[in-house]
Amino acid sequence: MADSGSWTKSPAELAEAFAAAMAAFPEAQQRKMFGYPAAFLNGNMVTGLHQSNWVVRLAPPDLEALRAEGGRPFEPMAGRPMTGFATLPAAVLSDPKTLHTWLQRAYRHAAAMPPKEPARRR
């Protein structure tokens, strides 16, 4: 994967699908992460876009299940995977019901995490 200086914008269809999917999760706080749309719960990132990838944060058993369905580790910088995150495969993205199921799993995982303390400013 390329370094952050050469990241490309997410395809419009993907950004539109993300916005539509987030309507089902009104409790999510939406903001940018790496310059891409993302959703947070209690300060913890739940899901977001990165280039042409849709990323989710999952519990270890769900990560393994997603990888078995074609999900890949999320590496925003080459060789540096983010622990607990994976990209959703095309088969999931093309099926709204399956996508919603994976997003529900991600939200359940985030809801079980302790709230993240805001970073202190220097």
Buried (B, 14 or more C-beta within 10 A) or exposed (E): BEEEEEBEEBEEEBBEBBEEBBEEBEEBEEEEBBEBBBBBBBBBBBBBBBBEBBBBBBBEEBBEBBBEEEBBBBBBEEEEBBEBBBBBBEEBBEEEEBBBEBBEBBBBBBEEBEEEEEEEEE
